[in-house]
């Protein structure tokens, strides 16, 4: 105990001395810090052995003796996992790419035993998944895995009997990488007594529109979540109290379904971000957290955050582009959404929960507007205001069901576990282009056009809403994308922007075009955990 305390104090003093020795300049940005968790694969194998032995006919097919003649990180060193992956990969493509043990509500041994006993292949997979439907999304990679299952209300004992507009979605993520963010709300929750024997450290809590269950197993951070309302139920929305039995059914059904031992990941320390040295003659931006006065929740201000959470390609194909409020634009002294300087709008007042913002409510992301098309003239390239291309910020996997208004891109690598969400593109166009669960997109690939879709066409102004989530021990958490976008835009224009303070930014700036007529008044309707931005 004394040794741990000494190490902690030493690390703290070292961190303080680093900050004192190298203070950040006013416009310096940092990359995030991540902790790599060490996976206990032997414990995972022990659990797998226990689960398989319940089905003796299936247990005969598994080999648990280690292969002494192969390198430690060769898959053949754990033959039972190789065999398990072969079974599970029929339903969960790429499961062997997960660097952590994959826990899913899939009983592989029961499935294998049933097949050995002559059960036809046509038997519904839900029979081996505690009545959960076939997986809607599965993504595995060097950081871990994510999966989404659906459940029909009224299915199974003790489940909600109310019929919803669509099945209830249950998400699970297991990760060997967790982002270190200064989160005062992190790590909280209440124990779940009925599941204490299965998950001794299980925490239940509601954050950012989701009922969450967080626990540690095999040294890995796992979070199960269901989107819900922390209030009375509504026709199209599940109340969180209705989510409890579904989530607990899911947790009870979790089994080791696959994964593969890999070389351990390493911690990633926060460093000052490299940026262009050449200065832009016109690109200026206000500081992070400097939102339009009195537009935060209960008139609170924004949240300064100098973190560029990833080095990305800017989400609009071409410059110039402008980060500005679309709900409170007329209150800004610049009085234009297509002019410099940029202005943060991450903590504008909405009914969406956002831990970084005052009072715990905010916008969740940033509004981005393309430049207006210039008047036609000799030598000017043709410009269609309804065809301003939106592109993938990274090579990524798409998360999107056919009814979703948003497109989410997930990065799962040895150094990142992060999500980027795009909103207000037309869902029908996205469906036609195949922007659906599991699709792989490449950085810079066109994935849509800037539009105005919010429940219906022309539901909002012509802009792109863009936000970022990182994986923590509390699950996927919203973080400010403002600095991430500033640094991405600098790479797009190959020049460094200039941060301007309020006393400078309040003076007249070059305006590209007049205030568009389609800017809306503030939308303060009840949020859906991220469907109305």
C-alpha positions in Angstrom: 0.0 0.0 0.0 2.8 2.4 0.9 4.6 1.5 -2.4 1.5 2.3 -4.4 1.0 5.6 -2.6 4.6 6.6 -3.2 4.3 5.8 -6.9 1.1 7.8 -7.1 2.7 10.8 -5.5 5.7 10.5 -7.7 3.6 10.3 -10.9 1.6 13.3 -9.7 4.6 15.4 -9.0 6.1 14.4 -12.4 2.9 15.4 -14.2 2.8 18.8 -12.4 6.5 19.5 -13.2 5.8 18.7 -16.8 2.9 21.2 -16.9 5.0 23.8 -15.2 8.0 23.2 -17.5 5.9 23.3 -20.7 2.7 25.4 -20.3 0.3 25.3 -23.2 0.2 28.4 -25.4 -3.3 30.0 -25.8 -3.9 28.2 -29.1 -2.0 24.9 -28.5 -4.0 21.7 -28.8 -3.4 18.3 -27.2 -4.0 14.7 -28.3 -5.9 12.5 -25.8 -4.4 10.1 -23.2 -5.5 6.5 -23.2 -5.0 3.6 -20.8 -4.3 0.2 -22.2 -5.8 -2.6 -20.1 -4.0 -6.0 -19.7 -6.3 -8.9 -20.7 -6.3 -12.0 -18.5 -6.8 -14.7 -21.2 -6.3 -17.5 -18.8 -9.3 -16.4 -16.8 -11.3 -16.2 -20.0 -10.3 -19.8 -20.9 -11.3 -20.9 -17.4 -14.8 -19.4 -17.9 -15.1 -20.8 -21.3 -14.2 -24.3 -20.0 -16.9 -24.0 -17.3 -19.5 -22.9 -19.8 -18.7 -25.6 -22.3 -18.7 -28.4 -19.7 -22.4 -27.8 -19.1 -22.9 -29.4 -22.5 -20.9 -32.7 -22.5 -21.5 -33.5 -26.1 -20.0 -30.2 -27.2 -17.2 -30.3 -24.7 -15.7 -33.4 -26.4 -14.8 -31.2 -29.4 -12.8 -28.6 -27.5 -9.0 -28.7 -26.8 -7.9 -26.7 -23.8 -4.3 -28.1 -23.4 -1.8 -25.3 -24.5 0.4 -25.8 -27.5 3.9 -25.6 -26.2 5.5 -25.6 -29.6 4.1 -22.3 -30.8 4.8 -18.7 -29.9 2.9 -17.2 -27.0 0.8 -14.9 -29.2 0.2 -17.5 -31.9 -3.6 -18.3 -32.1 -2.7 -22.0 -31.9 -1.4 -21.4 -28.3 -5.1 -21.4 -27.3 -6.8 -24.0 -29.5 -10.1 -23.9 -27.7 -10.4 -20.2 -28.7 -9.6 -21.1 -32.3 -12.4 -23.7 -32.3 -14.8 -21.3 -30.6 -14.1 -18.5 -33.2 -14.7 -21.0 -36.0 -18.2 -21.6 -34.6 -19.1 -18.0 -33.7 -17.7 -16.5 -36.9 -20.7 -18.0 -38.8 -22.8 -15.3 -37.0 -20.3 -12.7 -35.9 -18.1 -11.9 -38.8 -14.5 -11.2 -37.8 -14.9 -12.2 -34.2 -11.3 -13.4 -34.1 -10.1 -9.8 -34.7 -11.1 -8.8 -31.2 -8.2 -8.3 -28.8 -10.4 -8.9 -25.8 -12.7 -11.9 -24.9 -16.0 -11.3 -26.7 -18.9 -11.6 -24.3 -22.2 -12.0 -26.2 -25.7 -13.5 -25.4 -24.7 -16.5 -27.6 -24.4 -20.0 -26.1 -22.0 -21.5 -28.6 -21.8 -24.8 -26.7 -25.6 -25.2 -26.7 -25.7 -24.4 -30.4 -23.0 -27.0 -31.1 -24.6 -29.7 -28.9 -27.9 -29.1 -30.6 -26.3 -29.6 -34.0 -24.5 -32.7 -32.8 -27.9 -34.0 -31.7 -29.4 -33.4 -35.1 -31.1 -30.0 -34.7 -31.8 -28.5 -38.1 -29.8 -25.5 -39.2 -33.1 -23.7 -39.7 -33.7 -23.4 -36.0 -33.9 -19.7 -35.1 -30.7 -18.3 -33.7 -32.6 -16.5 -31.0 -33.1 -19.9 -29.4 -29.4 -19.8 -28.4 -29.4 -16.1 -27.6 -31.9 -15.8 -24.8 -34.6 -14.7 -27.3 -32.4 -11.8 -28.6 -32.6 -11.5 -32.4 -29.6 -12.0 -34.7 -27.0 -9.4 -34.2 -27.7 -6.1 -35.9 -24.1 -4.9 -35.8 -20.8 -6.5 -34.9 -17.4 -4.8 -35.1 -14.2 -6.4 -33.7 -10.7 -5.1 -33.9 -7.4 -4.4 -32.0 -9.2 -2.2 -29.4 -12.0 -4.6 -28.7 -15.5 -5.1 -30.0 -19.0 -3.6 -30.2 -22.3 -5.4 -30.9 -26.0 -4.4 -31.1 -28.9 -6.8 -30.6 -32.6 -6.2 -30.7 -35.3 -7.6 -28.4 -39.0 -7.8 -29.1 -41.0 -6.5 -26.1 -43.3 -9.1 -24.7 -40.8 -11.9 -25.5 -39.8 -14.1 -22.5 -40.9 -14.1 -18.8 -40.8 -10.8 -16.9 -40.3 -8.7 -20.0 -42.2 -5.5 -20.8 -45.5 -6.3 -22.5 -45.9 -3.0 -24.2 -45.5 -2.9 -27.9 -43.1 -0.3 -29.2 -42.6 1.2 -32.7 -39.5 -0.9 -33.1 -37.6 -3.5 -31.1 -35.5 -2.5 -28.1 -31.8 -2.2 -29.0 -29.2 -3.5 -26.5 -25.5 -2.5 -27.1 -22.4 -4.0 -25.6 -18.8 -2.8 -26.0 -15.7 -4.5 -24.5 -12.5 -2.5 -24.8 -8.8 -2.8 -23.9 -8.5 0.9 -24.5 -10.2 3.5 -22.3 -9.9 7.3 -22.7 -8.7 9.2 -19.7 -11.0 12.2 -19.5 -11.5 14.6 -16.5 -15.0 13.3 -15.9 -16.4 14.2 -12.4 -19.5 12.0 -13.1 -17.4 9.0 -14.0 -17.3 5.8 -12.0 -20.6 6.3 -10.2 -23.6 4.0 -10.1 -25.4 1.6 -7.9 -24.8 -2.1 -7.4 -27.2 -4.7 -8.9 -27.9 -7.2 -6.2 -29.5 -9.9 -8.3 -26.4 -10.0 -10.5 -23.7 -9.5 -7.8 -22.6 -13.1 -7.9 -22.0 -13.0 -11.6 -20.6 -9.4 -11.8 -19.1 -8.3 -8.4 -18.2 -4.8 -9.6 -21.3 -4.2 -11.7 -22.6 -0.6 -11.7 -26.0 0.5 -12.9 -26.5 4.2 -13.9 -28.2 6.5 -16.4 -25.9 8.7 -18.5 -26.5 10.8 -21.6 -29.8 9.1 -22.5 -28.8 5.5 -21.8 -29.4 3.0 -19.1 -25.9 1.6 -18.5 -24.3 -1.4 -16.8 -20.6 -1.3 -16.5 -18.3 -4.0 -15.2 -14.8 -5.4 -15.4 -14.1 -9.0 -16.5 -10.7 -10.5 -17.5 -9.2 -7.1 -16.9 -11.3 -5.6 -19.7 -13.9 -2.8 -19.4 -17.4 -3.8 -20.6 -20.5 -1.7 -20.8 -24.1 -2.8 -21.7 -26.5 0.0 -22.6 -30.1 0.7 -23.7 -31.4 4.0 -24.9 -34.3 5.1 -22.7 -36.1 7.9 -21.0 -35.5 8.6 -17.4 -39.2 9.5 -17.0 -42.5 8.0 -17.9 -42.8 5.9 -21.0 -43.8 7.3 -24.3 -45.3 5.7 -27.4 -42.1 5.5 -29.3 -39.6 5.6 -26.4 -38.7 3.1 -23.7 -38.7 4.2 -20.1 -35.5 3.3 -18.3 -37.5 1.4 -15.7 -38.7 -0.8 -18.6 -35.1 -1.3 -19.7 -34.0 -3.0 -16.4 -35.4 -6.5 -17.1 -34.2 -6.5 -20.7 -30.6 -5.4 -19.7 -30.5 -7.9 -16.9 -31.7 -10.7 -19.1 -28.9 -9.8 -21.5 -26.3 -9.8 -18.8 -27.3 -13.2 -17.5 -27.1 -14.6 -21.0 -23.5 -13.4 -21.7 -21.0 -16.1 -22.6 -17.5 -16.1 -24.0 -18.1 -16.2 -27.7 -14.7 -15.6 -29.1 -11.7 -13.2 -29.5 -8.0 -13.9 -29.8 -5.0 -13.2 -27.7 -2.8 -10.5 -29.2 0.3 -8.5 -28.2 -0.7 -6.1 -25.4 -1.6 -2.6 -26.3 0.4 0.3 -24.8 -0.7 3.4 -23.0 -0.9 6.5 -25.2 0.2 9.7 -23.5 -1.3 13.1 -24.3 1.0 15.2 -26.5 0.9 18.6 -28.1 -0.6 18.2 -31.5 1.4 18.9 -34.6 -0.2 21.7 -36.7 0.7 23.6 -39.9 3.3 26.3 -39.3 2.2 28.5 -42.2 -0.5 31.0 -41.1 -3.8 31.3 -42.9 -4.5 34.8 -44.1 -8.2 34.6 -43.1 -9.1 31.5 -41.0 -9.9 32.7 -37.5 -11.7 30.9 -34.7 -12.9 31.8 -31.2 -11.6 29.8 -28.3 -13.1 26.5 -27.3 -16.0 27.0 -24.9 -16.7 30.6 -26.1 -20.3 30.0 -27.1 -22.8 32.9 -27.8 -23.6 34.5 -24.5 -26.7 33.2 -22.7 -27.2 30.3 -25.1 -26.0 27.6 -22.7 -28.3 25.6 -20.4 -29.9 28.1 -18.0 -27.6 30.8 -19.6 -24.4 29.1 -18.5 -21.3 29.3 -20.6 -19.4 26.8 -22.6 -16.7 24.3 -21.7 -13.1 24.9 -22.8 -11.5 21.8 -24.1 -8.1 21.9 -25.9 -8.2 18.2 -26.8 -8.1 17.2 -30.5 -9.5 13.7 -29.9 -8.3 12.4 -33.2 -6.5 13.5 -36.3 -9.2 13.4 -38.9 -10.0 14.5 -42.4 -12.5 17.5 -42.2 -16.1 16.2 -42.8 -16.9 18.6 -45.6 -15.2 17.9 -48.9 -14.2 21.5 -49.6 -13.2 24.7 -47.9 -14.4 27.3 -47.0 -16.6 25.9 -44.3 -17.9 27.4 -41.1 -18.6 26.2 -37.6 -21.4 28.4 -36.2 -24.6 28.0 -34.3 -27.7 27.2 -36.4 -30.1 27.8 -33.6 -28.9 31.1 -32.1 -27.1 32.6 -35.1 -29.0 35.9 -35.0 -27.7 36.6 -31.5 -24.1 36.5 -32.7 -22.4 39.9 -33.4 -21.0 38.5 -36.7 -24.6 37.8 -37.8 -23.6 35.2 -40.4 -23.2 31.5 -40.4 -20.9 31.6 -43.4 -18.1 33.9 -42.0 -15.0 33.7 -39.9 -14.3 33.5 -37.1 -15.7 30.1 -36.2 -17.6 29.8 -32.9 -18.1 26.8 -30.6 -21.7 25.7 -30.2 -21.1 22.3 -28.3 -22.8 23.5 -25.1 -25.7 25.4 -26.6 -28.9 24.8 -24.7 -30.7 21.5 -25.6 -32.4 18.8 -23.7 -29.6 16.4 -24.5 -27.4 15.2 -21.6 -23.7 16.2 -22.1 -21.4 15.7 -19.1 -18.9 18.4 -20.2 -21.5 21.2 -20.3 -22.9 23.4 -17.4 -25.9 21.8 -15.8 -25.2 18.5 -17.7 -27.1 19.5 -20.9 -25.9 20.7 -24.2 -25.9 20.3 -28.0 -23.6 17.2 -28.1 -21.7 18.4 -31.2 -21.0 21.2 -33.6 -23.0 22.7 -36.5 -21.0 23.1 -39.7 -22.1 25.1 -42.7 -20.7 25.1 -46.2 -20.0 28.4 -47.9 -22.8 29.8 -50.0 -22.5 29.3 -53.8 -21.1 32.4 -55.4 -23.2 34.2 -58.1 -22.8 32.6 -61.6 -20.2 34.3 -63.7 -17.6 33.9 -66.4 -15.0 31.4 -65.3 -16.8 30.4 -62.1 -17.3 26.7 -61.5 -20.9 25.6 -61.3 -22.1 25.2 -57.8 -25.3 23.4 -56.5 -26.1 24.3 -52.9 -27.8 21.0 -52.4 -24.8 19.0 -53.5 -22.1 20.0 -51.0 -20.3 16.8 -50.4 -19.9 15.2 -46.9 -17.0 12.8 -46.6 -15.7 10.1 -44.2 -13.3 11.6 -41.7 -11.4 8.3 -41.4 -11.3 4.7 -42.6 -14.1 3.3 -40.5 -17.0 0.9 -40.0 -20.5 2.4 -40.4 -23.1 2.1 -37.6 -26.5 2.8 -38.9 -29.9 1.0 -39.2 -32.1 1.8 -42.1 -34.5 4.0 -40.0 -31.7 6.0 -38.3 -31.3 9.6 -39.2 -27.7 9.6 -38.2 -24.6 8.0 -39.6 -21.9 6.9 -37.1 -18.4 5.9 -38.1 -16.4 3.8 -35.6 -12.6 3.5 -35.4 -11.3 0.4 -33.7 -7.5 0.3 -33.8 -4.5 -0.3 -31.5 -4.4 3.4 -30.6 -8.1 4.5 -30.9 -11.6 3.5 -29.9 -13.7 6.4 -31.1 -17.0 7.3 -32.9 -17.9 10.2 -35.2 -21.6 10.9 -35.9 -23.1 12.9 -38.8 -26.6 14.2 -38.8 -29.2 15.9 -41.1 -28.5 14.0 -44.3 -31.5 12.5 -45.9 -32.1 8.9 -44.6 -33.6 7.7 -47.9 -30.5 8.8 -49.8 -28.3 7.1 -47.2 -30.2 3.9 -47.6 -30.0 4.0 -51.4 -26.2 4.5 -51.1 -25.9 1.5 -48.7 -24.7 3.5 -45.7 -25.9 0.8 -43.3 -24.5 -1.3 -40.4 -21.2 -2.9 -41.1 -20.2 -1.1 -44.3 -16.5 -0.1 -44.5 -15.8 3.5 -45.7 -12.5 5.1 -46.6 -11.2 8.4 -45.4 -12.3 11.1 -47.9 -15.0 8.9 -49.4 -18.2 10.8 -50.2 -21.0 9.5 -47.9 -23.7 12.1 -48.5 -24.5 15.8 -49.0 -25.2 18.7 -46.6 -28.9 18.7 -46.1 -31.7 19.8 -43.8 -33.4 16.6 -42.6 -34.8 16.5 -39.1 -37.6 14.0 -38.9 -38.6 15.2 -42.3 -37.1 17.2 -45.2 -36.7 20.9 -44.5 -36.9 20.2 -40.7 -33.8 22.3 -40.0 -31.3 24.6 -41.8 -28.9 23.4 -44.4 -26.0 22.2 -42.3 -24.1 19.2 -41.0 -24.2 18.3 -37.3 -20.9 16.5 -36.3 -20.0 15.0 -32.9 -17.5 12.7 -31.2 -17.8 9.9 -28.7 -14.9 8.1 -26.9 -15.0 4.9 -24.9 -14.5 5.2 -21.2 -15.3 2.9 -18.2 -18.7 4.5 -18.3 -19.2 3.5 -22.0 -19.4 5.8 -25.0 -19.3 9.5 -23.8 -19.8 12.7 -25.8 -16.8 15.0 -25.9 -16.3 18.4 -27.6 -15.3 18.1 -31.2 -14.5 21.8 -31.6 -10.7 21.6 -31.4 -10.7 18.3 -33.4 -12.5 20.2 -36.2 -10.2 23.2 -36.0 -7.1 21.1 -36.4 -8.8 19.0 -39.2 -9.7 22.2 -41.1 -6.1 23.5 -40.8 -4.9 20.3 -42.5 -7.5 20.7 -45.2 -6.4 24.3 -46.0 -2.7 23.5 -45.2 -2.5 26.6 -42.9 -2.8 27.3 -39.3 -5.7 29.4 -38.0 -5.6 32.3 -35.6 -7.4 32.2 -32.3 -9.2 35.5 -31.5 -10.5 36.5 -28.2 -13.9 38.1 -27.5 -12.5 41.6 -27.6 -11.2 41.0 -31.1 -13.9 38.7 -32.4 -16.6 41.3 -31.6 -15.2 43.6 -34.3 -16.4 43.3 -37.9 -14.9 40.4 -39.8 -14.9 39.5 -43.5 -18.4 38.1 -44.3 -18.7 35.7 -47.2 -22.4 35.9 -47.6 -25.5 37.3 -45.9 -27.4 35.5 -43.2 -29.4 32.6 -44.7 -33.1 32.7 -44.3 -33.4 29.1 -43.2 -31.7 29.5 -39.8 -34.1 28.2 -37.2 -35.0 29.4 -33.7 -33.7 27.3 -30.8 -35.0 23.8 -30.9 -35.5 22.9 -27.2 -37.8 19.9 -27.8 -37.3 16.8 -25.6 -34.1 15.0 -26.9 -33.9 11.5 -28.0 -30.5 10.8 -26.7 -29.1 12.2 -30.0 -31.8 12.3 -32.7 -32.5 16.0 -32.8 -29.5 18.2 -33.2 
